[in-house]
Amino acid sequence: MSMENRNDKKSLFYRLLIATAIVIPVAISFSYAYFLAEVKGNKTNVTGTAVTNFDFSLTTNTETGYINTSELIPISDSLADSDASVGTFTVSAGNNPYPIKFSVYLTDIVMDSELKNADFKWKLSSANNDIESGSFSGYTSGDLLLTSNLIINSNSSSTYQLRIWISETTADQSAILNKSFSARVKVEGEFWNSTFFNDYQMVEYIQNTGSAYIDTGVSAKSGMEFFGNVLFDVLPTDVSFIGARTTTSNRVHPLLISASSMWSIGYGSSYSSSTKAAIDKKYFTHSQLLVGSQFLEVDNVKLYSNTLTTNQTPNVNLYMFTTNISGSPGIFIKGKMYNVILYFNDEMVRSFIPCYRKSDNVAGAYDVINDVFYPSAGSDAFVAGSDLT
C-alpha cells in the first residue's frame, strides 16, 4: 500500500490538472495509444505534469496502459474480472502542500449508437477492490464520469484497472457486436475542500503539553493500519500514541511505547521491539494490526512482526496522544503530531492534518476524509506549530 501527505492556498484550489491517457479502441484492427497531460487554471507554471505546489499526473505504459481489442465476445458479468478487456493506469501526486481530490472520466468518446446499451459495461477497480461500475446506456455526448471524490495524499500513487465488456444475456445481441468504440481516460484534480482554507490554517504540527488528546471516532478492532509522523518531547514509558483497550488482553494499539521506552504495538497483548525511542526526533511510523499479520515499522525499518490469528475487538474508539481505556483516557504522551492516516480493511477512514480554527485559534486535527475538525477532547488545548503558507 502506498502512502501519501500536502502554498498558494485558495488560488491553487481552483487550479485543475487534467491528464489523459489510455486509448481504448474496440472492433478496430490496429492499435494505438498516447499520453497527454495539460494544466488549466490561472497563473500556472508548467514543467511536464508539474505545477508550482501542485504535482499530479496520470501515466500509463505500452504493455498494459490501453485496451486494444478487435472484437468483444459477450461474457457473464461474473467473469468480468478475469475475461473483460482491461487497461491499467496510475495516478500520482508529488510533494504537494495539501491532499488532492480527483475524479476519473472517459473523454473523447467515439462510439456507434448501438453500443449505448445497458449490455455494454465498464468497471473501475484498484488493488482488487471495485470502485465503481456502470454501463453506456443513456450516454449522449461529452465526458462520462466514472467516479469522483477520490483522495490522494502527497508523495503517493495509486494504480487503477478499467475493464469493459459486453454482458451476456439471453436476448439477441447481434446488433451490438462488431461495433466501434474509442475513448481516453481523464483525471481532474483539485486541492480538496475550498472551505477549509477559509476557516482553518494549516500548521506544521499540533503538540500536547499536558492532557490534550483526540478521540478519532474510529472503533478499535482487527483490520487497522496506521501511518503517522510523530515526535516525543518527553521519553514515553508504557503508553500508546494511539490505541484503545477494554482489558489488558483485549487491545488494539497501533503505536505503543513499552515500559522500557521501546517501540511496541499492542494486539491482544503488548509486543515490544528491541529498539528504543528518543526525544526531539521526528519519526515516520507505520503499523499493521490484521488477523494473521501484525508489524511495526519506524523510519521504514521493520522493528517487529507477528502472525497472530486472533480477532481483537475492543470496539471502543482509538484515542491519539493516549489510550482509550474503556472510554477514559490513560497516560498521556507529550509530543507532536505532524500527520496521521488510518485505514480499516484497506479503506482510508481518517487522514488528519494539523491546523487551527481561524475564528478562535483553537488547534486540532482536520480529517480530510470526512471533513471534520477535531480539537482536543481533554482538559488541555493543543499547541499549534508554525503556519504552513
C-alpha positions as CSV (number, residue, x, y, z in Angstrom):
1,M,0.0,0.0,0.0
2,S,1.3,3.2,-0.9
3,M,1.5,6.3,1.3
4,E,0.6,9.8,0.9
5,N,0.6,13.9,2.6
6,R,0.3,18.1,1.2
7,N,1.2,27.3,-0.7
8,D,-0.6,29.4,-2.7
9,K,-3.7,28.4,-0.7
10,K,-7.0,29.3,-2.1
11,S,-5.8,30.3,-5.6
12,L,-4.3,26.9,-6.0
13,F,-7.5,25.2,-5.1
14,Y,-9.0,26.4,-8.4
15,R,-6.2,25.0,-10.5
16,L,-7.3,21.9,-12.2
17,L,-4.9,19.5,-13.6
18,I,-6.3,17.3,-16.4
19,A,-4.3,14.3,-17.5
20,T,-5.5,12.0,-20.2
21,A,-4.2,8.6,-21.3
22,I,-5.4,5.2,-22.4
23,V,-6.9,4.9,-25.8
24,I,-9.5,2.2,-25.9
25,P,-10.2,1.1,-29.5
26,V,-12.7,-1.7,-29.8
27,A,-13.6,-3.5,-33.0
28,I,-10.6,-1.9,-34.8
29,S,-7.9,-4.0,-36.4
30,F,-5.0,-1.7,-35.4
31,S,-3.9,-0.4,-32.1
32,Y,-2.6,2.9,-30.9
33,A,-2.1,4.8,-27.6
34,Y,-0.8,8.1,-26.5
35,F,-0.4,10.2,-23.3
36,L,-1.3,13.8,-22.9
37,A,-1.1,16.0,-19.9
38,E,-2.1,19.6,-19.6
39,V,-2.9,22.1,-16.9
40,K,-5.8,24.6,-16.9
41,G,-6.2,27.5,-14.5
42,N,-4.8,30.9,-13.5
43,K,-1.1,31.6,-13.0
44,T,0.1,28.1,-13.9
45,N,3.7,27.3,-14.2
46,V,4.0,24.1,-16.1
47,T,7.0,21.8,-16.2
48,G,5.9,18.5,-17.7
49,T,3.0,17.4,-15.5
50,A,4.0,19.6,-12.5
51,V,2.6,22.9,-11.5
52,T,4.1,25.0,-8.7
53,N,2.8,23.4,-5.5
54,F,0.5,21.1,-7.5
55,D,2.2,18.0,-8.8
56,F,-0.3,15.5,-10.1
57,S,-0.3,13.2,-13.1
58,L,-1.8,10.2,-14.8
59,T,0.6,7.7,-16.6
60,T,0.3,4.5,-18.5
61,N,2.7,2.2,-20.4
62,T,2.6,0.4,-23.7
63,E,2.2,-3.0,-22.1
64,T,-1.0,-2.6,-20.0
65,G,-1.9,1.1,-20.4
66,Y,-4.6,0.7,-23.0
67,I,-7.3,-1.6,-24.1
68,N,-6.9,-2.9,-27.6
69,T,-9.2,-5.5,-29.0
70,S,-10.6,-6.2,-32.5
71,E,-13.7,-7.9,-31.1
72,L,-15.6,-8.3,-27.8
73,I,-17.4,-11.5,-27.2
74,P,-20.3,-11.4,-24.7
75,I,-19.3,-12.8,-21.3
76,S,-21.0,-13.3,-18.0
77,D,-20.7,-10.4,-15.5
78,S,-19.2,-12.9,-13.1
79,L,-16.3,-13.4,-15.4
80,A,-15.5,-9.6,-15.9
81,D,-12.5,-9.6,-13.6
82,S,-10.8,-12.4,-15.5
83,D,-12.1,-12.1,-19.1
84,A,-13.0,-8.5,-19.7
85,S,-10.7,-6.2,-21.7
86,V,-8.6,-4.3,-19.2
87,G,-6.4,-1.2,-19.2
88,T,-4.2,-0.1,-16.4
89,F,-3.2,3.5,-15.4
90,T,-1.5,5.1,-12.4
91,V,-2.4,8.4,-10.7
92,S,0.5,10.0,-8.8
93,A,0.9,13.1,-6.5
94,G,4.2,14.8,-5.7
95,N,5.2,16.8,-2.7
96,N,2.0,18.9,-2.5
97,P,1.1,21.0,0.5
98,Y,-2.5,19.5,0.6
99,P,-4.2,16.3,-0.4
100,I,-5.8,16.3,-3.9
101,K,-9.3,15.2,-4.5
102,F,-9.9,13.9,-8.0
103,S,-12.4,12.4,-10.4
104,V,-11.9,9.9,-13.3
105,Y,-13.7,10.3,-16.6
106,L,-13.8,8.8,-20.1
107,T,-13.2,11.6,-22.6
108,D,-13.1,11.9,-26.4
109,I,-15.6,9.1,-26.7
110,V,-16.4,7.9,-30.1
111,M,-18.9,5.1,-30.3
112,D,-21.5,3.6,-32.5
113,S,-25.0,4.3,-31.3
114,E,-25.8,0.6,-30.9
115,L,-23.2,0.4,-28.0
116,K,-25.2,3.0,-26.0
117,N,-26.7,0.0,-24.4
118,A,-27.1,-1.4,-20.9
119,D,-25.3,-4.6,-22.0
120,F,-22.1,-2.6,-22.8
121,K,-20.5,-2.2,-19.4
122,W,-17.4,-0.8,-17.6
123,K,-15.9,-1.2,-14.2
124,L,-13.1,0.7,-12.4
125,S,-11.1,-1.1,-9.8
126,S,-7.9,-0.6,-7.7
127,A,-5.9,-3.2,-5.7
128,N,-8.6,-5.8,-6.4
129,N,-11.3,-3.6,-4.9
130,D,-14.2,-2.4,-7.1
131,I,-14.6,1.4,-7.0
132,E,-17.5,2.0,-9.5
133,S,-19.2,0.2,-12.3
134,G,-21.9,1.1,-14.9
135,S,-23.0,0.8,-18.5
136,F,-23.1,3.1,-21.5
137,S,-26.9,3.1,-21.6
138,G,-28.1,6.7,-21.9
139,Y,-24.8,8.2,-22.9
140,T,-25.2,11.1,-25.3
141,S,-22.1,13.2,-25.6
142,G,-19.1,14.7,-23.8
143,D,-17.2,13.2,-20.9
144,L,-18.5,10.3,-19.0
145,L,-17.9,10.5,-15.2
146,L,-16.7,7.1,-13.8
147,T,-16.1,8.2,-10.2
148,S,-15.4,11.3,-8.1
149,N,-14.1,12.3,-4.7
150,L,-11.0,10.0,-4.7
151,I,-8.3,11.4,-2.5
152,I,-4.6,11.1,-2.8
153,N,-2.1,12.5,-0.4
154,S,1.3,13.8,-1.3
155,N,4.2,11.6,-2.4
156,S,1.9,8.7,-3.3
157,S,0.5,6.9,-6.2
158,S,-2.4,4.5,-6.9
159,T,-2.9,2.1,-9.8
160,Y,-6.3,1.5,-11.3
161,Q,-7.8,-1.0,-13.7
162,L,-10.6,-0.1,-16.2
163,R,-12.5,-3.1,-17.6
164,I,-15.0,-3.0,-20.5
165,W,-17.1,-5.9,-21.7
166,I,-20.4,-6.9,-23.3
167,S,-22.6,-8.6,-20.7
168,E,-24.1,-11.8,-21.9
169,T,-27.9,-12.1,-21.9
170,T,-30.5,-14.5,-23.3
171,A,-31.6,-11.8,-25.8
172,D,-30.4,-11.3,-29.3
173,Q,-27.2,-9.2,-29.0
174,S,-26.1,-9.3,-32.6
175,A,-26.9,-5.5,-33.0
176,I,-24.1,-4.6,-30.6
177,L,-21.4,-6.9,-31.9
178,N,-18.6,-5.7,-34.3
179,K,-19.2,-2.1,-33.5
180,S,-16.7,0.6,-32.9
181,F,-15.7,2.4,-29.6
182,S,-12.8,4.5,-28.6
183,A,-12.1,6.8,-25.6
184,R,-9.4,8.1,-23.3
185,V,-9.2,8.1,-19.5
186,K,-9.0,11.6,-17.9
187,V,-8.4,12.6,-14.3
188,E,-9.3,16.0,-12.9
189,G,-7.7,17.1,-9.6
190,E,-8.0,20.0,-7.3
191,F,-6.9,20.7,-3.8
192,W,-9.5,19.3,-1.5
193,N,-12.2,21.3,0.3
194,S,-12.1,25.1,-0.5
195,T,-13.9,26.0,2.7
196,F,-11.0,24.5,4.7
197,F,-8.7,27.2,3.5
198,N,-11.2,29.9,4.5
199,D,-11.8,28.6,8.0
200,Y,-8.6,26.8,9.0
201,Q,-4.9,27.4,9.0
202,M,-2.6,24.5,8.4
203,V,0.4,24.2,10.8
204,E,3.5,22.1,10.9
205,Y,2.2,20.1,13.9
206,I,-0.1,20.1,16.9
207,Q,1.5,19.5,20.3
208,N,0.3,18.0,23.6
209,T,2.0,19.5,26.6
210,G,-0.5,18.2,29.2
211,S,-3.7,16.2,28.8
212,A,-4.8,17.1,25.2
213,Y,-5.9,14.2,23.1
214,I,-8.1,13.3,20.1
215,D,-11.0,10.9,20.0
216,T,-10.6,9.6,16.4
217,G,-14.1,8.2,16.3
218,V,-12.7,5.0,14.8
219,S,-13.6,1.8,16.6
220,A,-10.5,-0.2,17.6
221,K,-10.6,-3.7,16.2
222,S,-8.6,-6.0,13.9
223,G,-8.0,-4.7,10.5
224,M,-6.3,-1.4,11.4
225,E,-3.3,0.1,9.6
226,F,-1.6,3.3,10.9
227,F,0.7,5.8,9.3
228,G,2.0,8.7,11.5
229,N,4.7,11.3,11.7
230,V,5.3,11.9,15.4
231,L,7.9,13.5,17.8
232,F,8.2,12.9,21.6
233,D,9.0,15.9,23.9
234,V,9.3,13.6,26.9
235,L,10.6,10.0,26.7
236,P,7.4,7.9,27.0
237,T,7.1,4.8,29.1
238,D,4.3,2.2,29.0
239,V,2.0,4.5,27.0
240,S,0.5,4.5,23.5
241,F,0.4,7.3,21.0
242,I,-2.7,5.8,19.6
243,G,-4.7,2.9,21.0
244,A,-7.7,1.5,22.9
245,R,-8.4,-1.4,25.2
246,T,-11.1,-2.8,27.5
247,T,-8.8,-5.3,29.3
248,T,-5.1,-5.9,29.2
249,S,-5.7,-8.8,26.9
250,N,-8.2,-7.1,24.5
251,R,-6.3,-4.2,23.0
252,V,-5.5,-2.6,19.7
253,H,-2.5,-0.2,20.0
254,P,-1.1,0.7,16.5
255,L,1.7,2.6,18.2
256,L,2.8,1.8,21.7
257,I,5.9,2.6,23.8
258,S,6.9,0.0,26.3
259,A,7.8,0.4,30.0
260,S,11.5,0.5,28.8
261,S,10.7,3.1,26.1
262,M,11.0,0.5,23.4
263,W,8.9,0.8,20.2
264,S,6.0,-1.6,20.5
265,I,2.5,-2.4,19.3
266,G,-0.5,-3.8,21.2
267,Y,-2.6,-6.6,19.7
268,G,-4.3,-8.7,22.3
269,S,-1.1,-8.3,24.4
270,S,1.7,-5.9,24.1
271,Y,4.7,-6.8,21.9
272,S,7.9,-4.9,22.2
273,S,10.8,-4.4,19.8
274,S,14.4,-4.1,20.9
275,T,14.7,-0.5,19.6
276,K,14.4,2.4,22.0
277,A,12.5,5.6,21.1
278,A,14.2,9.0,21.5
279,I,13.0,12.5,22.3
280,D,13.2,15.6,19.9
281,K,13.3,13.4,16.8
282,K,10.6,13.3,14.1
283,Y,9.7,9.7,13.3
284,F,7.7,8.2,10.4
285,T,5.8,5.2,11.8
286,H,3.8,2.6,10.1
287,S,2.0,-0.4,11.7
288,Q,-0.5,-3.0,10.7
289,L,-2.8,-5.0,13.0
290,L,-4.6,-7.5,10.9
291,V,-5.6,-11.1,11.8
292,G,-2.5,-13.1,10.8
293,S,-0.3,-10.1,10.1
294,Q,1.0,-7.6,12.6
295,F,4.1,-5.4,12.2
296,L,5.7,-2.1,13.2
297,E,8.0,0.0,11.1
298,V,9.8,3.1,12.2
299,D,11.6,5.2,9.6
300,N,10.9,2.4,7.0
301,V,12.8,-0.2,9.2
302,K,10.7,-3.1,10.4
303,L,11.2,-3.5,14.1
304,Y,8.6,-6.1,14.9
305,S,6.3,-8.6,13.2
306,N,4.0,-11.4,14.2
307,T,1.3,-13.6,12.7
308,L,-1.3,-13.9,15.5
309,T,-4.6,-15.2,14.2
310,T,-6.9,-13.9,17.0
311,N,-9.5,-11.3,16.2
312,Q,-9.2,-8.3,18.6
313,T,-12.5,-6.5,19.2
314,P,-12.3,-3.9,22.0
315,N,-14.8,-1.8,20.0
316,V,-14.0,1.4,21.7
317,N,-12.7,4.4,19.8
318,L,-9.0,4.9,19.2
319,Y,-7.6,7.9,21.1
320,M,-4.4,9.8,20.0
321,F,-1.8,11.0,22.4
322,T,-3.2,8.5,25.0
323,T,-5.0,5.2,25.3
324,N,-8.8,4.8,25.5
325,I,-9.3,2.6,28.5
326,S,-13.0,1.6,28.3
327,G,-14.0,5.2,27.5
328,S,-11.5,7.1,29.6
329,P,-8.0,8.4,28.7
330,G,-5.0,6.8,30.2
331,I,-1.5,8.2,30.5
332,F,-0.7,11.0,28.0
333,I,2.2,11.2,25.6
334,K,3.7,14.7,25.5
335,G,4.9,15.4,22.0
336,K,3.9,16.4,18.4
337,M,1.7,15.0,15.7
338,Y,2.6,16.1,12.1
339,N,0.0,14.0,10.3
340,V,-1.8,10.6,10.8
341,I,-3.6,8.3,8.4
342,L,-5.8,5.4,9.4
343,Y,-7.0,2.5,7.3
344,F,-9.5,-0.1,8.2
345,N,-9.6,-3.2,5.9
346,D,-7.7,-1.3,3.2
347,E,-10.1,1.7,3.3
348,M,-8.8,5.0,4.4
349,V,-11.0,6.1,7.2
350,R,-9.0,9.1,8.6
351,S,-6.4,11.5,7.2
352,F,-5.6,14.0,9.9
353,I,-3.9,17.4,9.1
354,P,-2.7,19.6,12.0
355,C,-4.3,23.1,11.9
356,Y,-6.1,25.7,13.9
357,R,-9.5,27.2,13.5
358,K,-9.2,30.9,12.5
359,S,-12.3,32.0,14.3
360,D,-11.0,31.2,17.8
361,N,-7.4,29.9,17.2
362,V,-8.3,26.5,18.6
363,A,-5.7,24.0,17.5
364,G,-6.6,20.4,16.4
365,A,-6.5,18.0,13.6
366,Y,-8.7,18.2,10.4
367,D,-9.9,14.9,8.9
368,V,-9.7,15.1,5.1
369,I,-11.9,12.0,4.6
370,N,-15.0,13.2,6.5
371,D,-14.3,17.0,6.6
372,V,-14.4,17.1,10.4
373,F,-12.3,19.2,12.7
374,Y,-11.1,17.5,15.9
375,P,-10.0,19.9,18.8
376,S,-8.7,18.4,22.0
377,A,-11.1,16.2,23.8
378,G,-9.1,16.7,27.0
379,S,-8.9,19.3,29.7
380,D,-5.9,21.0,28.0
381,A,-5.7,22.5,24.5
382,F,-3.2,21.6,21.8
383,V,-0.4,24.0,21.0
384,A,-0.2,24.8,17.2
385,G,3.1,24.7,15.4
386,S,4.2,27.2,12.8
387,D,1.8,28.2,10.0
388,L,2.3,26.5,6.6
389,T,1.8,29.1,3.9
